[in-house]
Amino acid sequence: MLQVTPTIAISEVELEERFVCASGPGGQNVNKVASAVQLRFDVAASPSLPSAVKQRLIRLAGRRISANGVLLIEASRFRSQERNRDDARARLIALIASAATAPKPRRPTKPTRAAKLRRLQAKRRRSALKASRGRPVLDD
């Protein structure tokens, strides 16, 4: 059981792990041991997540989520399979936890009267400065 938040826990049955050969550090070990981890989590079919969290998670996941709602996390940062497995799970937990926090609603604000006046005065000053750069007027 992966505990994401006090209210959200994901069962081990919902996770699918596949171990593949990794590129990168490891020396001869890379050719012999499948140390990279591909963690799959079906977001669309998960009974553990509320629908609002599912929608935010799909939006947050971006390219990592397939068209049918399966989230794929690949971890090959470490040489050992176990550390890559823990890394993939930690990244999944972090992603779900960030999706679980609802965005703060925006409160529309108006500029103050003084701010409007300052903006208009600055525009007038700038306009006068630019106008003074023009050609001099010849008086006859």
ChimeraX commands (.cxc) that place a marker at each C-alpha (Angstrom):
marker #1 position 0.00,0.00,0.00 radius 0.5
marker #1 position 1.45,3.36,-1.08 radius 0.5
marker #1 position 0.29,6.13,1.26 radius 0.5
marker #1 position 0.18,9.36,-0.77 radius 0.5
marker #1 position -1.82,11.64,1.52 radius 0.5
marker #1 position -3.78,10.90,4.70 radius 0.5
marker #1 position -6.87,10.31,2.52 radius 0.5
marker #1 position -5.31,8.74,-0.59 radius 0.5
marker #1 position -3.63,5.32,-0.60 radius 0.5
marker #1 position -2.81,3.26,-3.69 radius 0.5
marker #1 position -2.91,-0.51,-3.61 radius 0.5
marker #1 position 0.07,-2.53,-4.90 radius 0.5
marker #1 position -2.35,-4.32,-7.26 radius 0.5
marker #1 position -2.88,-1.05,-9.20 radius 0.5
marker #1 position 0.84,-0.71,-9.98 radius 0.5
marker #1 position 2.58,-2.62,-12.74 radius 0.5
marker #1 position 6.38,-2.71,-12.75 radius 0.5
marker #1 position 8.54,-3.85,-15.63 radius 0.5
marker #1 position 12.32,-4.08,-15.38 radius 0.5
marker #1 position 14.34,-3.27,-18.51 radius 0.5
marker #1 position 18.00,-2.84,-19.39 radius 0.5
marker #1 position 19.20,0.68,-18.72 radius 0.5
marker #1 position 21.74,2.80,-20.52 radius 0.5
marker #1 position 24.23,4.91,-18.63 radius 0.5
marker #1 position 26.40,4.09,-15.59 radius 0.5
marker #1 position 26.89,0.52,-14.45 radius 0.5
marker #1 position 29.83,-0.86,-16.41 radius 0.5
marker #1 position 29.43,-4.49,-17.44 radius 0.5
marker #1 position 26.47,-4.73,-15.07 radius 0.5
marker #1 position 24.37,-2.74,-17.57 radius 0.5
marker #1 position 24.56,-5.56,-20.11 radius 0.5
marker #1 position 23.60,-8.26,-17.62 radius 0.5
marker #1 position 21.00,-6.83,-15.24 radius 0.5
marker #1 position 17.68,-5.15,-16.01 radius 0.5
marker #1 position 18.06,-2.31,-13.54 radius 0.5
marker #1 position 15.77,0.36,-15.05 radius 0.5
marker #1 position 12.13,0.40,-13.94 radius 0.5
marker #1 position 9.02,1.23,-15.93 radius 0.5
marker #1 position 6.18,1.86,-13.47 radius 0.5
marker #1 position 2.68,1.88,-14.94 radius 0.5
marker #1 position -0.35,3.24,-13.11 radius 0.5
marker #1 position -3.80,3.28,-14.71 radius 0.5
marker #1 position -5.10,6.67,-13.64 radius 0.5
marker #1 position -8.39,6.42,-15.52 radius 0.5
marker #1 position -9.40,3.09,-13.94 radius 0.5
marker #1 position -8.01,3.70,-10.44 radius 0.5
marker #1 position -10.62,3.38,-7.68 radius 0.5
marker #1 position -8.22,4.99,-5.17 radius 0.5
marker #1 position -8.31,8.48,-6.68 radius 0.5
marker #1 position -11.20,10.95,-6.58 radius 0.5
marker #1 position -12.27,12.25,-9.99 radius 0.5
marker #1 position -10.96,15.79,-9.35 radius 0.5
marker #1 position -7.52,14.40,-8.50 radius 0.5
marker #1 position -7.61,12.20,-11.62 radius 0.5
marker #1 position -8.30,15.20,-13.84 radius 0.5
marker #1 position -5.51,17.29,-12.28 radius 0.5
marker #1 position -3.10,14.32,-12.46 radius 0.5
marker #1 position -3.82,13.79,-16.17 radius 0.5
marker #1 position -3.16,17.49,-16.78 radius 0.5
marker #1 position 0.05,17.46,-14.69 radius 0.5
marker #1 position 1.45,14.25,-16.21 radius 0.5
marker #1 position 1.66,15.67,-19.72 radius 0.5
marker #1 position 3.56,13.36,-22.09 radius 0.5
marker #1 position 3.97,10.66,-19.44 radius 0.5
marker #1 position 0.32,9.64,-19.74 radius 0.5
marker #1 position -1.02,7.61,-22.67 radius 0.5
marker #1 position -4.24,8.22,-24.57 radius 0.5
marker #1 position -6.05,5.54,-22.55 radius 0.5
marker #1 position -5.06,7.08,-19.20 radius 0.5
marker #1 position -2.03,4.96,-18.18 radius 0.5
marker #1 position 0.76,6.88,-16.46 radius 0.5
marker #1 position 4.29,5.66,-17.26 radius 0.5
marker #1 position 7.22,6.59,-15.05 radius 0.5
marker #1 position 10.68,5.45,-16.11 radius 0.5
marker #1 position 13.49,5.40,-13.55 radius 0.5
marker #1 position 17.08,4.58,-14.47 radius 0.5
marker #1 position 19.00,7.10,-12.38 radius 0.5
marker #1 position 20.68,4.53,-10.13 radius 0.5
marker #1 position 22.70,1.39,-10.78 radius 0.5
marker #1 position 20.60,-0.90,-8.61 radius 0.5
marker #1 position 17.13,-2.14,-9.47 radius 0.5
marker #1 position 15.85,-1.58,-5.93 radius 0.5
marker #1 position 16.89,2.09,-5.80 radius 0.5
marker #1 position 15.34,2.71,-9.23 radius 0.5
marker #1 position 12.14,1.04,-8.03 radius 0.5
marker #1 position 12.03,3.28,-4.94 radius 0.5
marker #1 position 12.78,6.32,-7.11 radius 0.5
marker #1 position 9.90,5.53,-9.49 radius 0.5
marker #1 position 7.48,5.06,-6.61 radius 0.5
marker #1 position 8.64,8.28,-4.94 radius 0.5
marker #1 position 8.11,10.18,-8.19 radius 0.5
marker #1 position 4.62,8.69,-8.53 radius 0.5
marker #1 position 3.76,9.69,-4.96 radius 0.5
marker #1 position 5.07,13.24,-5.53 radius 0.5
marker #1 position 3.05,13.60,-8.73 radius 0.5
marker #1 position -0.18,12.37,-7.13 radius 0.5
marker #1 position 0.41,14.52,-4.02 radius 0.5
marker #1 position 0.81,17.63,-6.17 radius 0.5
marker #1 position -2.40,16.74,-8.03 radius 0.5
marker #1 position -4.21,16.15,-4.72 radius 0.5
marker #1 position -3.75,19.76,-3.58 radius 0.5
marker #1 position -6.50,21.86,-5.13 radius 0.5
marker #1 position -5.33,25.06,-6.83 radius 0.5
marker #1 position -6.00,28.25,-4.91 radius 0.5
marker #1 position -8.92,30.10,-6.53 radius 0.5
marker #1 position -7.98,33.41,-8.09 radius 0.5
marker #1 position -9.62,36.43,-6.58 radius 0.5
marker #1 position -10.02,39.18,-9.15 radius 0.5
marker #1 position -8.70,42.53,-7.96 radius 0.5
marker #1 position -8.99,46.09,-9.23 radius 0.5
marker #1 position -6.14,48.58,-9.35 radius 0.5
marker #1 position -6.51,51.39,-6.83 radius 0.5
marker #1 position -7.37,54.92,-7.91 radius 0.5
marker #1 position -3.87,56.11,-6.99 radius 0.5
marker #1 position -2.32,53.34,-9.11 radius 0.5
marker #1 position -4.45,54.37,-12.09 radius 0.5
marker #1 position -3.37,58.02,-11.65 radius 0.5
marker #1 position 0.33,57.03,-11.39 radius 0.5
marker #1 position 0.04,54.98,-14.59 radius 0.5
marker #1 position -1.62,57.85,-16.50 radius 0.5
marker #1 position 0.95,60.39,-15.25 radius 0.5
marker #1 position 3.79,58.09,-16.31 radius 0.5
marker #1 position 2.19,57.79,-19.75 radius 0.5
marker #1 position 1.93,61.59,-20.02 radius 0.5
marker #1 position 5.59,62.03,-18.99 radius 0.5
marker #1 position 6.74,59.43,-21.50 radius 0.5
marker #1 position 4.60,61.00,-24.24 radius 0.5
marker #1 position 6.06,64.45,-23.54 radius 0.5
marker #1 position 9.60,63.06,-23.63 radius 0.5
marker #1 position 9.02,61.39,-26.97 radius 0.5
marker #1 position 7.32,64.48,-28.39 radius 0.5
marker #1 position 10.35,66.59,-27.42 radius 0.5
marker #1 position 12.57,64.39,-29.60 radius 0.5
marker #1 position 10.84,65.55,-32.76 radius 0.5
marker #1 position 12.18,68.05,-35.28 radius 0.5
marker #1 position 12.46,71.60,-34.03 radius 0.5
marker #1 position 9.75,73.95,-35.22 radius 0.5
marker #1 position 11.11,76.90,-37.28 radius 0.5
marker #1 position 9.52,80.27,-36.47 radius 0.5
marker #1 position 9.52,82.94,-39.20 radius 0.5
marker link #1:1,2 radius 0.2
marker link #1:2,3 radius 0.2
marker link #1:3,4 radius 0.2
marker link #1:4,5 radius 0.2
marker link #1:5,6 radius 0.2
marker link #1:6,7 radius 0.2
marker link #1:7,8 radius 0.2
marker link #1:8,9 radius 0.2
marker link #1:9,10 radius 0.2
marker link #1:10,11 radius 0.2
marker link #1:11,12 radius 0.2
marker link #1:12,13 radius 0.2
marker link #1:13,14 radius 0.2
marker link #1:14,15 radius 0.2
marker link #1:15,16 radius 0.2
marker link #1:16,17 radius 0.2
marker link #1:17,18 radius 0.2
marker link #1:18,19 radius 0.2
marker link #1:19,20 radius 0.2
marker link #1:20,21 radius 0.2
marker link #1:21,22 radius 0.2
marker link #1:22,23 radius 0.2
marker link #1:23,24 radius 0.2
marker link #1:24,25 radius 0.2
marker link #1:25,26 radius 0.2
marker link #1:26,27 radius 0.2
marker link #1:27,28 radius 0.2
marker link #1:28,29 radius 0.2
marker link #1:29,30 radius 0.2
marker link #1:30,31 radius 0.2
marker link #1:31,32 radius 0.2
marker link #1:32,33 radius 0.2
marker link #1:33,34 radius 0.2
marker link #1:34,35 radius 0.2
marker link #1:35,36 radius 0.2
marker link #1:36,37 radius 0.2
marker link #1:37,38 radius 0.2
marker link #1:38,39 radius 0.2
marker link #1:39,40 radius 0.2
marker link #1:40,41 radius 0.2
marker link #1:41,42 radius 0.2
marker link #1:42,43 radius 0.2
marker link #1:43,44 radius 0.2
marker link #1:44,45 radius 0.2
marker link #1:45,46 radius 0.2
marker link #1:46,47 radius 0.2
marker link #1:47,48 radius 0.2
marker link #1:48,49 radius 0.2
marker link #1:49,50 radius 0.2
marker link #1:50,51 radius 0.2
marker link #1:51,52 radius 0.2
marker link #1:52,53 radius 0.2
marker link #1:53,54 radius 0.2
marker link #1:54,55 radius 0.2
marker link #1:55,56 radius 0.2
marker link #1:56,57 radius 0.2
marker link #1:57,58 radius 0.2
marker link #1:58,59 radius 0.2
marker link #1:59,60 radius 0.2
marker link #1:60,61 radius 0.2
marker link #1:61,62 radius 0.2
marker link #1:62,63 radius 0.2
marker link #1:63,64 radius 0.2
marker link #1:64,65 radius 0.2
marker link #1:65,66 radius 0.2
marker link #1:66,67 radius 0.2
marker link #1:67,68 radius 0.2
marker link #1:68,69 radius 0.2
marker link #1:69,70 radius 0.2
marker link #1:70,71 radius 0.2
marker link #1:71,72 radius 0.2
marker link #1:72,73 radius 0.2
marker link #1:73,74 radius 0.2
marker link #1:74,75 radius 0.2
marker link #1:75,76 radius 0.2
marker link #1:76,77 radius 0.2
marker link #1:77,78 radius 0.2
marker link #1:78,79 radius 0.2
marker link #1:79,80 radius 0.2
marker link #1:80,81 radius 0.2
marker link #1:81,82 radius 0.2
marker link #1:82,83 radius 0.2
marker link #1:83,84 radius 0.2
marker link #1:84,85 radius 0.2
marker link #1:85,86 radius 0.2
marker link #1:86,87 radius 0.2
marker link #1:87,88 radius 0.2
marker link #1:88,89 radius 0.2
marker link #1:89,90 radius 0.2
marker link #1:90,91 radius 0.2
marker link #1:91,92 radius 0.2
marker link #1:92,93 radius 0.2
marker link #1:93,94 radius 0.2
marker link #1:94,95 radius 0.2
marker link #1:95,96 radius 0.2
marker link #1:96,97 radius 0.2
marker link #1:97,98 radius 0.2
marker link #1:98,99 radius 0.2
marker link #1:99,100 radius 0.2
marker link #1:100,101 radius 0.2
marker link #1:101,102 radius 0.2
marker link #1:102,103 radius 0.2
marker link #1:103,104 radius 0.2
marker link #1:104,105 radius 0.2
marker link #1:105,106 radius 0.2
marker link #1:106,107 radius 0.2
marker link #1:107,108 radius 0.2
marker link #1:108,109 radius 0.2
marker link #1:109,110 radius 0.2
marker link #1:110,111 radius 0.2
marker link #1:111,112 radius 0.2
marker link #1:112,113 radius 0.2
marker link #1:113,114 radius 0.2
marker link #1:114,115 radius 0.2
marker link #1:115,116 radius 0.2
marker link #1:116,117 radius 0.2
marker link #1:117,118 radius 0.2
marker link #1:118,119 radius 0.2
marker link #1:119,120 radius 0.2
marker link #1:120,121 radius 0.2
marker link #1:121,122 radius 0.2
marker link #1:122,123 radius 0.2
marker link #1:123,124 radius 0.2
marker link #1:124,125 radius 0.2
marker link #1:125,126 radius 0.2
marker link #1:126,127 radius 0.2
marker link #1:127,128 radius 0.2
marker link #1:128,129 radius 0.2
marker link #1:129,130 radius 0.2
marker link #1:130,131 radius 0.2
marker link #1:131,132 radius 0.2
marker link #1:132,133 radius 0.2
marker link #1:133,134 radius 0.2
marker link #1:134,135 radius 0.2
marker link #1:135,136 radius 0.2
marker link #1:136,137 radius 0.2
marker link #1:137,138 radius 0.2
marker link #1:138,139 radius 0.2
marker link #1:139,140 radius 0.2
view
